[in-house]
Amino acid sequence: MNDLKLIEAAPEYAGQLWQFRKEVFEYDPDDGNRFGGCMSIESANSAEEWIEMCRMRKSAATCKQAGADVPSTTYFAVRKSDDRLVGVIDLRHHINHPILGTWGGHCCYTVRPSERGHGYAKEMLRLNLQNVKALGLNKVLVTCYPSNKASEKVILSNGGVYEKTVIIDGIRIQRFWIDIVNNGTVEISDMELSNVSEYAELFVSVFNAEPWNDSWTKETAQIRIENMMKTGTFIGKALYADNDLKGIIWGQKERYYNGTHFHIQEFCVKTSEQNKGYGSALLKALEKTLSEIGVVNIFLITSKGEKAEGYYSKRGLTASYSMIMMTNHSFC
Ligand SMILES: CC(C)(COP(=O)(O)OP(=O)(O)OC[C@H]1O[C@@H](n2cnc3c(N)ncnc32)[C@H](O)[C@@H]1OP(=O)(O)O)[C@@H](O)C(=O)NCCC(=O)NCCS
Protein backbone atom coordinates (compact mmCIF):
# COMPACT_ATOMS: atom_id res chain seq x y z
CA MET A 1 0.00 0.00 0.00
CA ASN A 2 1.46 3.35 -0.94
CA ASP A 3 -1.68 5.48 -1.00
CA LEU A 4 -1.09 6.79 2.52
CA LYS A 5 1.25 9.41 3.90
CA LEU A 6 1.84 10.66 7.45
CA ILE A 7 2.04 14.39 7.90
CA GLU A 8 2.44 16.27 11.14
CA ALA A 9 -0.86 17.53 12.56
CA ALA A 10 -1.57 20.63 10.48
CA PRO A 11 -4.33 23.32 10.56
CA GLU A 12 -5.34 22.73 6.92
CA TYR A 13 -6.88 19.42 8.04
CA ALA A 14 -8.86 21.00 10.91
CA GLY A 15 -12.24 20.49 9.19
CA GLN A 16 -11.51 16.83 8.43
CA LEU A 17 -10.14 16.26 11.93
CA TRP A 18 -13.40 17.46 13.46
CA GLN A 19 -15.35 15.12 11.16
CA PHE A 20 -13.05 12.27 12.22
CA ARG A 21 -13.70 13.11 15.91
CA LYS A 22 -17.47 13.24 15.34
CA GLU A 23 -17.40 9.91 13.51
CA VAL A 24 -15.52 8.21 16.36
CA PHE A 25 -17.89 9.67 18.99
CA GLU A 26 -20.90 8.37 17.07
CA TYR A 27 -19.36 4.97 16.39
CA ASP A 28 -18.11 4.32 19.92
CA PRO A 29 -20.34 6.41 22.21
CA ASP A 30 -19.43 4.50 25.36
CA ASP A 31 -15.82 3.47 24.85
CA GLY A 32 -13.39 5.51 26.94
CA ASN A 33 -10.47 4.24 24.82
CA ARG A 34 -11.91 5.10 21.44
CA PHE A 35 -9.22 7.71 20.67
CA GLY A 36 -5.78 6.07 20.56
CA GLY A 37 -3.00 8.51 19.73
CA CYS A 38 -5.31 11.52 20.06
CA MET A 39 -4.54 12.68 23.58
CA SER A 40 -7.25 15.01 24.96
CA ILE A 41 -9.12 15.39 21.66
CA GLU A 42 -12.34 14.50 23.46
CA SER A 43 -12.20 17.59 25.64
CA ALA A 44 -10.81 20.00 23.03
CA ASN A 45 -13.04 22.92 22.07
CA SER A 46 -12.04 23.04 18.44
CA ALA A 47 -9.83 21.27 15.93
CA GLU A 48 -7.59 24.32 15.71
CA GLU A 49 -7.11 24.33 19.49
CA TRP A 50 -6.18 20.64 19.49
CA ILE A 51 -3.78 20.98 16.55
CA GLU A 52 -2.10 23.82 18.45
CA MET A 53 -1.78 21.52 21.49
CA CYS A 54 -0.12 18.92 19.25
CA ARG A 55 2.36 21.57 18.18
CA MET A 56 3.13 22.40 21.81
CA ARG A 57 3.54 18.71 22.71
CA LYS A 58 6.39 18.36 20.23
CA SER A 59 8.81 20.19 22.44
CA ALA A 60 10.04 19.31 25.93
CA ALA A 61 9.84 23.02 26.74
CA THR A 62 6.10 23.31 26.04
CA CYS A 63 4.61 19.81 26.29
CA LYS A 64 3.63 20.21 29.95
CA GLN A 65 1.48 23.22 29.12
CA ALA A 66 -0.34 20.97 26.66
CA GLY A 67 -0.95 18.31 29.33
CA ALA A 68 1.85 15.87 28.44
CA ASP A 69 4.88 14.95 30.58
CA VAL A 70 6.84 13.66 27.59
CA PRO A 71 7.22 15.27 24.16
CA SER A 72 5.47 13.59 21.27
CA THR A 73 4.64 14.18 17.62
CA THR A 74 1.12 13.65 16.28
CA TYR A 75 0.67 12.64 12.66
CA PHE A 76 -2.36 12.66 10.40
CA ALA A 77 -2.64 9.71 8.04
CA VAL A 78 -3.81 11.15 4.75
CA ARG A 79 -4.90 9.17 1.70
CA LYS A 80 -2.92 10.61 -1.19
CA SER A 81 -5.50 9.94 -3.91
CA ASP A 82 -8.23 12.14 -2.37
CA ASP A 83 -6.44 13.99 0.45
CA ARG A 84 -8.77 12.37 3.01
CA LEU A 85 -7.69 12.17 6.64
CA VAL A 86 -8.21 8.49 7.51
CA GLY A 87 -6.49 8.29 10.89
CA VAL A 88 -4.27 9.74 13.58
CA ILE A 89 -1.14 8.23 15.11
CA ASP A 90 1.30 9.67 17.62
CA LEU A 91 4.88 9.01 18.66
CA ARG A 92 6.31 9.75 22.08
CA HIS A 93 9.91 10.75 21.83
CA HIS A 94 10.76 8.60 24.86
CA ILE A 95 8.91 6.63 27.53
CA ASN A 96 11.01 7.42 30.58
CA HIS A 97 7.83 7.84 32.51
CA PRO A 98 6.08 5.50 34.98
CA ILE A 99 2.86 5.19 32.99
CA LEU A 100 4.26 5.26 29.46
CA GLY A 101 7.05 2.83 30.35
CA THR A 102 4.61 0.38 31.95
CA TRP A 103 1.51 0.39 29.76
CA GLY A 104 1.28 3.58 27.68
CA GLY A 105 4.06 2.79 25.25
CA HIS A 106 5.54 4.86 22.45
CA CYS A 107 2.54 5.20 20.17
CA CYS A 108 -1.13 4.69 19.67
CA TYR A 109 -3.49 5.16 16.70
CA THR A 110 -7.07 5.52 15.59
CA VAL A 111 -8.58 5.00 12.16
CA ARG A 112 -11.87 6.74 11.42
CA PRO A 113 -14.63 4.14 11.60
CA SER A 114 -15.72 4.50 7.95
CA GLU A 115 -12.16 3.67 6.85
CA ARG A 116 -11.42 0.65 9.08
CA GLY A 117 -10.57 -2.78 7.78
CA HIS A 118 -8.59 -1.56 4.74
CA GLY A 119 -5.13 -2.05 6.23
CA TYR A 120 -4.69 1.64 7.08
CA ALA A 121 -3.69 1.12 10.71
CA LYS A 122 -1.07 -1.44 9.68
CA GLU A 123 0.31 1.02 7.14
CA MET A 124 0.19 3.93 9.62
CA LEU A 125 2.24 2.00 12.14
CA ARG A 126 4.65 0.88 9.41
CA LEU A 127 5.15 4.48 8.29
CA ASN A 128 5.50 5.62 11.90
CA LEU A 129 8.38 3.18 12.37
CA GLN A 130 10.28 5.32 9.87
CA ASN A 131 9.69 8.29 12.18
CA VAL A 132 10.92 6.13 15.05
CA LYS A 133 14.11 5.41 13.13
CA ALA A 134 14.54 9.10 12.40
CA LEU A 135 14.27 9.81 16.14
CA GLY A 136 17.14 7.39 16.71
CA LEU A 137 15.18 4.86 18.79
CA ASN A 138 16.13 1.17 18.44
CA LYS A 139 12.86 -0.29 19.60
CA VAL A 140 9.39 0.83 20.55
CA LEU A 141 6.81 -0.38 23.03
CA VAL A 142 3.26 -0.66 21.70
CA THR A 143 0.44 -1.89 23.92
CA CYS A 144 -3.16 -2.98 23.56
CA TYR A 145 -5.94 -4.69 25.46
CA PRO A 146 -6.17 -8.44 24.83
CA SER A 147 -9.73 -7.83 23.58
CA ASN A 148 -8.54 -5.38 20.90
CA LYS A 149 -7.78 -8.02 18.29
CA ALA A 150 -7.59 -5.50 15.45
CA SER A 151 -4.88 -3.52 17.23
CA GLU A 152 -3.05 -6.71 18.18
CA LYS A 153 -2.98 -7.73 14.49
CA VAL A 154 -1.69 -4.28 13.54
CA ILE A 155 1.17 -4.60 16.03
CA LEU A 156 2.03 -8.20 15.10
CA SER A 157 2.01 -7.44 11.38
CA ASN A 158 4.64 -4.78 12.06
CA GLY A 159 7.00 -7.19 13.79
CA GLY A 160 5.68 -6.68 17.33
CA VAL A 161 6.97 -9.31 19.72
CA TYR A 162 4.77 -10.06 22.70
CA GLU A 163 6.61 -9.48 25.96
CA LYS A 164 4.06 -9.82 28.74
CA THR A 165 0.68 -8.76 30.03
CA VAL A 166 0.52 -6.26 32.86
CA ILE A 167 -2.49 -5.70 35.07
CA ILE A 168 -3.24 -2.07 35.86
CA ASP A 169 -6.16 -1.37 38.19
CA GLY A 170 -7.50 -4.82 37.36
CA ILE A 171 -7.26 -4.27 33.58
CA ARG A 172 -5.01 -6.49 31.47
CA ILE A 173 -2.74 -4.72 28.97
CA GLN A 174 -0.45 -6.54 26.53
CA ARG A 175 3.04 -5.18 25.89
CA PHE A 176 4.73 -5.72 22.51
CA TRP A 177 8.17 -4.53 21.42
CA ILE A 178 8.99 -3.67 17.84
CA ASP A 179 12.68 -3.92 17.13
CA ILE A 180 13.57 -1.16 14.68
CA VAL A 181 17.05 -2.42 13.87
CA ASN A 182 15.92 -5.87 12.73
CA ASN A 183 12.42 -4.86 11.83
CA GLY A 184 10.51 -4.96 8.72
CA THR A 185 9.23 -8.33 8.15
CA VAL A 186 9.43 -10.48 11.27
CA GLU A 187 6.21 -12.43 11.42
CA ILE A 188 5.08 -15.25 13.67
CA SER A 189 2.19 -17.34 12.37
CA ASP A 190 0.55 -20.68 13.10
CA MET A 191 2.34 -23.60 11.44
CA GLU A 192 0.51 -24.89 8.37
CA LEU A 193 0.59 -28.36 6.81
CA SER A 194 1.20 -26.90 3.37
CA ASN A 195 4.62 -25.70 4.61
CA VAL A 196 5.72 -29.00 6.14
CA SER A 197 8.52 -29.55 3.63
CA GLU A 198 10.08 -26.21 4.61
CA TYR A 199 9.78 -27.09 8.32
CA ALA A 200 11.44 -30.46 7.67
CA GLU A 201 14.41 -28.81 5.96
CA LEU A 202 14.94 -26.47 8.90
CA PHE A 203 14.53 -29.30 11.41
CA VAL A 204 17.12 -31.48 9.65
CA SER A 205 19.61 -28.64 9.35
CA VAL A 206 19.41 -27.88 13.08
CA PHE A 207 19.32 -31.36 14.60
CA ASN A 208 21.87 -32.97 12.28
CA ALA A 209 24.36 -30.31 13.45
CA GLU A 210 26.14 -29.80 16.80
CA PRO A 211 25.43 -30.57 19.61
CA TRP A 212 22.83 -33.19 18.57
CA ASN A 213 24.41 -34.68 15.43
CA ASP A 214 21.24 -36.65 14.68
CA SER A 215 20.78 -38.52 11.42
CA TRP A 216 17.51 -37.17 10.12
CA THR A 217 16.68 -37.25 6.45
CA LYS A 218 14.21 -34.79 5.02
CA GLU A 219 11.74 -37.66 4.60
CA THR A 220 11.94 -38.91 8.21
CA ALA A 221 11.71 -35.38 9.56
CA GLN A 222 8.72 -34.65 7.37
CA ILE A 223 6.93 -37.81 8.56
CA ARG A 224 7.53 -36.83 12.20
CA ILE A 225 6.31 -33.28 11.74
CA GLU A 226 3.35 -34.22 9.56
CA ASN A 227 2.18 -36.91 12.02
CA MET A 228 2.35 -34.45 14.87
CA MET A 229 0.54 -31.73 12.94
CA LYS A 230 -2.37 -34.04 12.14
CA THR A 231 -3.26 -34.98 15.71
CA GLY A 232 -6.00 -32.42 16.29
CA THR A 233 -4.29 -31.36 19.50
CA PHE A 234 -1.35 -29.73 17.71
CA ILE A 235 -0.35 -26.09 18.19
CA GLY A 236 2.73 -24.75 16.42
CA LYS A 237 4.27 -21.40 15.54
CA ALA A 238 6.64 -20.47 12.74
CA LEU A 239 8.79 -17.33 12.66
CA TYR A 240 9.72 -15.70 9.37
CA ALA A 241 12.09 -12.77 8.96
CA ASP A 242 12.42 -11.22 5.53
CA ASN A 243 10.13 -14.02 4.31
CA ASP A 244 12.67 -16.62 5.36
CA LEU A 245 11.76 -19.32 7.89
CA LYS A 246 13.98 -18.82 10.93
CA GLY A 247 12.40 -21.02 13.58
CA ILE A 248 9.54 -23.30 14.62
CA ILE A 249 8.06 -24.48 17.89
CA TRP A 250 5.26 -26.95 18.38
CA GLY A 251 3.62 -29.43 20.67
CA GLN A 252 0.34 -30.96 21.78
CA LYS A 253 -2.45 -30.02 24.15
CA GLU A 254 -3.21 -32.77 26.62
CA ARG A 255 -6.29 -32.97 28.80
CA TYR A 256 -5.31 -33.65 32.40
CA TYR A 257 -7.48 -33.95 35.48
CA ASN A 258 -6.65 -30.39 36.60
CA GLY A 259 -7.00 -28.73 33.19
CA THR A 260 -5.12 -28.67 29.89
CA HIS A 261 -1.38 -29.32 29.82
CA PHE A 262 0.88 -28.60 26.87
CA HIS A 263 3.80 -30.74 25.79
CA ILE A 264 6.41 -28.84 23.75
CA GLN A 265 7.70 -31.49 21.36
CA GLU A 266 10.18 -29.60 19.19
CA PHE A 267 11.69 -26.15 19.10
CA CYS A 268 14.44 -25.05 16.75
CA VAL A 269 15.95 -21.90 15.28
CA LYS A 270 18.17 -22.00 12.19
CA THR A 271 21.74 -22.47 13.41
CA SER A 272 23.04 -19.30 11.73
CA GLU A 273 20.16 -17.26 13.16
CA GLN A 274 20.48 -18.23 16.81
CA ASN A 275 21.09 -15.62 19.55
CA LYS A 276 19.07 -12.98 17.73
CA GLY A 277 15.97 -13.25 19.92
CA TYR A 278 13.95 -15.37 17.47
CA GLY A 279 13.69 -18.29 19.92
CA SER A 280 12.41 -16.11 22.75
CA ALA A 281 9.93 -14.49 20.40
CA LEU A 282 8.61 -17.91 19.34
CA LEU A 283 8.39 -19.17 22.92
CA LYS A 284 6.57 -16.03 24.01
CA ALA A 285 4.13 -16.23 21.09
CA LEU A 286 3.37 -19.85 21.96
CA GLU A 287 3.00 -19.08 25.67
CA LYS A 288 0.59 -16.28 24.83
CA THR A 289 -1.63 -18.59 22.75
CA LEU A 290 -1.50 -21.23 25.48
CA SER A 291 -2.48 -18.74 28.16
CA GLU A 292 -5.41 -17.59 25.98
CA ILE A 293 -6.77 -21.14 25.80
CA GLY A 294 -6.27 -21.69 29.53
CA VAL A 295 -3.32 -24.11 29.51
CA VAL A 296 -2.29 -24.67 33.13
CA ASN A 297 1.06 -26.39 32.67
CA ILE A 298 3.78 -26.54 30.00
CA PHE A 299 6.34 -29.33 29.95
CA LEU A 300 9.08 -30.61 27.66
CA ILE A 301 11.86 -33.15 27.47
CA THR A 302 15.33 -31.89 26.62
CA SER A 303 18.92 -33.13 26.79
CA LYS A 304 20.37 -33.07 30.30
CA GLY A 305 23.19 -30.61 30.96
CA GLU A 306 23.24 -29.36 27.39
CA LYS A 307 22.84 -25.81 26.11
CA ALA A 308 19.10 -26.37 25.79
CA GLU A 309 18.62 -27.05 29.51
CA GLY A 310 20.26 -23.72 30.36
CA TYR A 311 18.19 -21.98 27.71
CA TYR A 312 14.91 -23.20 29.16
CA SER A 313 15.89 -22.50 32.79
CA LYS A 314 16.74 -18.92 31.85
CA ARG A 315 13.21 -18.60 30.54
CA GLY A 316 11.52 -19.73 33.73
CA LEU A 317 11.25 -23.50 33.17
CA THR A 318 12.69 -25.78 35.86
CA ALA A 319 13.41 -29.51 36.05
CA SER A 320 10.53 -31.38 37.64
CA TYR A 321 11.12 -32.56 41.21
CA SER A 322 8.51 -35.27 40.95
CA MET A 323 8.96 -36.72 37.44
CA ILE A 324 11.80 -38.37 35.56
CA MET A 325 12.00 -39.54 31.99
CA MET A 326 12.59 -43.32 31.67
CA THR A 327 13.82 -45.20 28.62
CA ASN A 328 14.84 -48.68 27.43
CA HIS A 329 18.13 -47.10 26.36
CA SER A 330 17.37 -46.97 22.68
CA PHE A 331 17.67 -43.19 23.28
CA CYS A 332 21.29 -42.14 23.61
C1 LIG B 1 -7.42 -0.69 16.02
C2 LIG B 1 -7.72 0.10 14.76
C3 LIG B 1 -6.74 1.27 14.68
C4 LIG B 1 -7.53 -0.80 13.51
O1 LIG B 1 -7.71 -0.03 12.34
P1 LIG B 1 -7.91 -0.71 10.90
O2 LIG B 1 -7.62 0.29 9.86
O3 LIG B 1 -9.24 -1.37 10.88
O4 LIG B 1 -6.76 -1.80 10.93
P2 LIG B 1 -6.20 -2.67 9.69
O5 LIG B 1 -7.24 -2.73 8.62
O6 LIG B 1 -4.86 -2.11 9.32
O7 LIG B 1 -5.93 -4.08 10.36
C5 LIG B 1 -6.88 -4.65 11.22
C6 LIG B 1 -6.70 -6.16 11.31
O8 LIG B 1 -7.48 -6.61 12.40
C7 LIG B 1 -8.47 -7.52 11.96
N1 LIG B 1 -9.62 -7.34 12.82
C8 LIG B 1 -10.48 -6.30 12.87
N2 LIG B 1 -11.38 -6.51 13.83
C9 LIG B 1 -11.09 -7.71 14.39
C10 LIG B 1 -11.68 -8.49 15.42
N3 LIG B 1 -12.73 -8.06 16.09
N4 LIG B 1 -11.10 -9.68 15.72
C11 LIG B 1 -10.01 -10.13 15.07
N5 LIG B 1 -9.40 -9.42 14.08
C12 LIG B 1 -9.96 -8.23 13.75
C13 LIG B 1 -8.68 -7.17 10.50
O9 LIG B 1 -9.26 -8.24 9.80
C14 LIG B 1 -7.25 -6.86 10.08
O10 LIG B 1 -6.46 -8.04 9.98
P3 LIG B 1 -6.14 -8.78 8.58
O11 LIG B 1 -5.55 -7.71 7.70
O12 LIG B 1 -5.14 -9.81 8.98
O13 LIG B 1 -7.43 -9.29 8.10
C15 LIG B 1 -9.18 0.63 14.73
O14 LIG B 1 -10.04 -0.45 15.05
C16 LIG B 1 -9.41 1.76 15.71
O15 LIG B 1 -9.20 2.92 15.37
N6 LIG B 1 -9.89 1.43 16.94
C17 LIG B 1 -10.12 2.44 18.01
C18 LIG B 1 -8.83 2.96 18.63
C19 LIG B 1 -7.91 1.84 19.09
O16 LIG B 1 -8.36 0.84 19.63
N7 LIG B 1 -6.59 2.04 18.88
C20 LIG B 1 -5.57 1.11 19.28
C21 LIG B 1 -5.21 1.34 20.70
S1 LIG B 1 -3.95 0.25 21.20
The ligand as a Gaussian input file, in Angstrom:
#p B3LYP/6-31G(d) Opt

LIG

0 1
 C       -7.422000      -0.694000      16.021000
 C       -7.720000       0.097000      14.757000
 C       -6.744000       1.266000      14.683000
 C       -7.530000      -0.798000      13.514000
 O       -7.707000      -0.030000      12.342000
 P       -7.914000      -0.711000      10.903000
 O       -7.620000       0.291000       9.856000
 O       -9.237000      -1.365000      10.880000
 O       -6.764000      -1.799000      10.935000
 P       -6.198000      -2.670000       9.691000
 O       -7.239000      -2.730000       8.624000
 O       -4.864000      -2.110000       9.321000
 O       -5.928000      -4.084000      10.360000
 C       -6.880000      -4.647000      11.223000
 C       -6.702000      -6.156000      11.306000
 O       -7.477000      -6.611000      12.405000
 C       -8.469000      -7.518000      11.955000
 N       -9.623000      -7.341000      12.822000
 C      -10.477000      -6.297000      12.870000
 N      -11.381000      -6.511000      13.826000
 C      -11.093000      -7.709000      14.385000
 C      -11.676000      -8.491000      15.421000
 N      -12.732000      -8.062000      16.091000
 N      -11.097000      -9.683000      15.724000
 C      -10.011000     -10.129000      15.066000
 N       -9.401000      -9.415000      14.075000
 C       -9.957000      -8.231000      13.747000
 C       -8.679000      -7.167000      10.500000
 O       -9.263000      -8.243000       9.803000
 C       -7.248000      -6.861000      10.079000
 O       -6.462000      -8.037000       9.985000
 P       -6.137000      -8.776000       8.585000
 O       -5.550000      -7.713000       7.704000
 O       -5.137000      -9.805000       8.979000
 O       -7.427000      -9.286000       8.097000
 C       -9.183000       0.629000      14.729000
 O      -10.038000      -0.449000      15.048000
 C       -9.414000       1.758000      15.712000
 O       -9.199000       2.916000      15.371000
 N       -9.887000       1.427000      16.942000
 C      -10.122000       2.438000      18.015000
 C       -8.827000       2.957000      18.630000
 C       -7.913000       1.839000      19.091000
 O       -8.364000       0.838000      19.634000
 N       -6.593000       2.039000      18.879000
 C       -5.567000       1.110000      19.280000
 C       -5.209000       1.342000      20.702000
 S       -3.947000       0.250000      21.204000

